[in-house]
Amino acid sequence: MIRVMLVDDQRPARMGFALMVAKDRGLQVIGQAENGKEALDFLESAERQQQLLPDVILMDVRMPVMDGLDATSAIKERYPFISIVILTTYDQDDYAFGGLSAGASGFLLKDVKTADLCKAIRSVYAGDAILTPRITGEVIKRGVDKAISSNEELELQKRFAKLGRREFEVASLVSEGLTNAEIAHRLGIQGDSVKKTVSRILNKLGVGERINIAVLWYKAALNTKQ
């Protein structure tokens, strides 16, 4: 059973997502919060009482008291094993990019369909990032355009150049939004091999979340060099 927490200041939104999650018998909502601070309080209370913590948190971005970006950063620092999915809308691209930078495993549009939501929760629980190539790529590129200098771009290109041939190939496919299973099929190798390769890439790039491979890939402008 995958444990899910919902964090959104809109009660109807939380109710809607709870109903969607309940459609999947392998998922269970174990907590809800109206803002980031309330979410942190919930986790700290559960930890003190030695209760099970959520595996995945669905996190809104715009909330009072503590927004989703600050909450994501704080939660990932204290509970790095919890995967966080940012909930956003088309007009919140900057927030979405900030969520990725804060340690989220990806983001979903709030009008996501039930099947896609449940699939996304299972994906991040399994260690994959939520990377819809068209949408996520655009969000990352918009954020990168505002946040990167030519010197930083060159430095990142040097970091990727230190990857082995297979590692570079896998990093490229991760940036396209492919899961481990899809990468294994594309390259004709075992899924465990892909998983180990992704772990080596994370270590060499100095990042902790799979989606940051894609973020750094775009920052290095490698997407324009293929």
N, C-alpha and C positions, 0 to 999 in steps of 0.2 A: 504494500500500500504506500503510495507516494503522498506525503503530507504537504498540503498547500496552505498558504496564508494570503489573505487579500488585504491590501492597503489602499484605500481610496476614500476621499472625504465625502463622496456622494453615496449615500446609503442605497439608493436604487441601483447604482452601478455595482456595488458589492453584492447585492442580492442577485443581480443578473449573472455575474460571473460565478457566484456560488451555485446557481442552478445549472450553469453550463458544466462546471467541474463535476457536479453530482451525476451527470450523464455517463461518466466513465467510472465503472466500478473499481478501477484500480487507483482512483484518486480520492482524496478526502480533505475537505477544508477543516483545519483544526484551529484557526484563529482569524480574526479580522481587526482592523485598526483604521481610524479616521485620518491619521497623519503619521509622519515619520517618527515623532517622539513616542506616540502611543504604540507604535510597532516595536520600538526599542524596549519600551517598558514591558511589553508582552513577552519578548524574548528573554529579558533579564529575569522576569518573574518565573517563567517556565524553567529557566536554567537553575534558579535557586531551589525550586521545588522538585528538581530532577525529573521534569516532564519532558516528553519528546518534543524536539524543535521541528519547525517546518523544513522540508527538503527544498521547496521552491516558494518564492514570494512573488506575487504579482503586484507591482508597485506603480501607482499613479505618480505623475511628476509634479503637477501643480496642486499643492495642499497647504493649508495654514499651519502655523506653529513650526513644522519642519517639513520641507518639501522632499520629493522623492530622490533628488540627487544627493542631498546631504544624508538622507537616511540610508541610501544605497552604500555610500562611502563608509558610513559608520558601521553598518551591519557587516559589510565585507571585511572590514578591519578586525572586528571582534569574532565574527562567525564566517570565516572564509569558505566553509563547506556548504553554506546555504547559497543556492542559485537564485538570482534575482532577474525577473523579466520586467522591463519597463513598459507601462501602458501609455500610449500616446495617440495623438491625432496628427493629421497631415500638416497642421499649422504649428506644430511643436518640434520641428526638426532640431533646433538648437538644444532643446531639453533632451531629446533622444540621444544626441551625440554626447551630451554631458553625462548621461546615464551610462553609456558604454565606457566612457573614460573613468567613471566612478567604480566600475567593476561589474556592471550588469552583464548577463550572458546574452543579451539581445533585447529586442523590443517587439511589441505587437501593437497594431492599430486597435483602437477600442471597439471598432466594429467587426472584430475578428469573429469568424464562425466557430461554433462549438467544436467541431471536429478538429479544426486547425489549432484552437486553444489547447485542447487536450493533448494533441500531438506535440505542440511546443513544450508543454510542461514535461512530457515524457522525454523529449529530446534533451532539454537542459539537465534533467535528472541523470540522463545517461552520459552526460559530459559533452554533448554537442552544443554548438551555439545556434541561436536563431538568426539565420542570415538569409533573408529573402533578397536575392541578388539585386533586383531592380530597386526596391525601396531602401533597403539598408545601405546599398552602395551609394545611392544618392545622398542619404543622410550623412554618411561618413565623408563623402567628398565635400559637401557643404561645410561641415565642421573643419575639415582639413584645410580648406581654402582660407579660413580665417585664422588658423592656429599654427601654420607651419612656415618656416623660413627656408631659404635655399640651403643654408648650412645644415639645418636639422634634417632636411631631405637627404642630403649627401651622407650624413652620418648614419642615417637609417639604412641607406643603400649598402653601406659598408657592413652593417650588422647582418643584413640578409646575405651578403656575399660570403659570409663565414659559414653559412649553412652548407651541408653536403648536398649533392645533386638531388637525391631522393627527398631530403628535407625541404629543399627549395621548391620542388615539384608539389609536395604535399601542402606547403604553405600557400602556394598559388591556388590550389583547389579549395583550401579552407576559405580563402578570401572570396571565392566564387559562391560560397554558401553550401558546399557539399558536406554531408555528414561523413562520419568515419566509414560507414557501410558503403556509401556512394563512392567515396575515394578508393576504397578497397576494390570495388567492382571496376572502376575506371582504370586502375593501375594493375589489376589482376593479381593482387596480393591479399594476405589475410587481414581481417579486421584488427586483430591484436597488434599486428605489425604497424598499422596506421596509428593506433592509439599510442604506441610507444614512440613513434616518430613525432607525433604532435607534442608529446611530453618533452622530448628533446628540444623541439623548436621553442616551446615556451621557456625552457631553461636558458637556451642560448640568447633569446631575445629579452629575457629578464622580465617577463610578464606572467600573470597568473591565470588569466582567462583566455579561453580559446578565441573569443571574438576580437581580442586585442591583436591577434595575428593579422586579422583583416584590417583593423584600424591602422596598424603600423605599415601594412602593405600599401594602403592608400596614401599614407603620409609620405612614404618613400617614393610615391608616384610610379610604383612598379606596374600598376594596372594600365598605365599608358605605354609601357615598354614591351607589352606582349604582342 
